[in-house]
Amino acid sequence: MDDPPILTEDELRSAVRQVFKRAQTDWEFRQLCLADPAAAIREVSGRSLPSGFVLQFRDTREPVG
């Protein structure tokens, strides 16, 4: 199966907003974001990042304990 079409810049911005919103309430999805950002973007948008594009999400919450 071929990869879905590549995201445009506007679609990427929209997808990142969707990722942030979903990661606030979905712990498993949040872990996916940290482990495989491209897969998280693909899950919310159905499309792939451009070839060679690097995306990283960070968990900036304060450590507990």
C-alpha positions as CSV (number, residue, x, y, z in Angstrom):
1,M,0.0,0.0,0.0
2,D,1.3,3.5,-0.9
3,D,1.8,6.2,1.7
4,P,-1.0,8.8,1.9
5,P,-0.3,12.1,0.1
6,I,2.2,14.5,1.7
7,L,0.9,17.2,4.0
8,T,1.1,20.9,2.9
9,E,2.3,23.5,5.4
10,D,-1.3,24.6,6.3
11,E,-2.4,20.9,6.7
12,L,0.6,20.3,8.9
13,R,-0.3,23.3,11.2
14,S,-3.8,22.0,11.5
15,A,-2.6,18.4,12.2
16,V,-0.2,19.7,14.9
17,R,-3.1,21.5,16.6
18,Q,-5.2,18.3,16.5
19,V,-2.3,16.3,17.9
20,F,-1.9,18.8,20.8
21,K,-5.6,18.7,21.6
22,R,-5.8,14.9,21.5
23,A,-2.6,14.4,23.5
24,Q,-4.1,16.3,26.4
25,T,-6.7,13.7,27.0
26,D,-5.5,10.5,25.4
27,W,-2.4,9.0,27.2
28,E,-1.7,6.3,24.7
29,F,-1.8,8.8,21.8
30,R,0.5,11.1,23.9
31,Q,3.0,8.3,24.1
32,L,2.8,7.7,20.3
33,C,3.5,11.4,19.8
34,L,6.7,11.1,21.9
35,A,7.8,7.8,20.3
36,D,6.8,8.4,16.7
37,P,5.7,11.9,15.8
38,A,5.2,11.1,12.1
39,A,2.8,8.3,13.0
40,A,0.8,10.6,15.3
41,I,0.5,13.2,12.5
42,R,-0.5,10.4,10.1
43,E,-3.1,9.2,12.5
44,V,-4.9,12.5,12.9
45,S,-4.5,13.7,9.3
46,G,-4.3,10.5,7.2
47,R,-1.3,12.0,5.4
48,S,2.4,11.7,5.6
49,L,5.1,14.2,6.5
50,P,7.3,15.4,3.6
51,S,10.4,13.3,2.9
52,G,13.2,14.3,5.2
53,F,11.0,16.4,7.4
54,V,11.8,16.0,11.1
55,L,9.2,16.6,13.8
56,Q,9.6,16.1,17.5
57,F,7.2,16.5,20.3
58,R,8.3,17.0,23.9
59,D,6.6,16.4,27.2
60,T,7.2,19.6,29.2
61,R,5.1,18.7,32.2
62,E,6.8,18.9,35.6
63,P,8.0,15.5,36.8
64,V,5.8,14.0,39.5
65,G,7.3,12.7,42.7
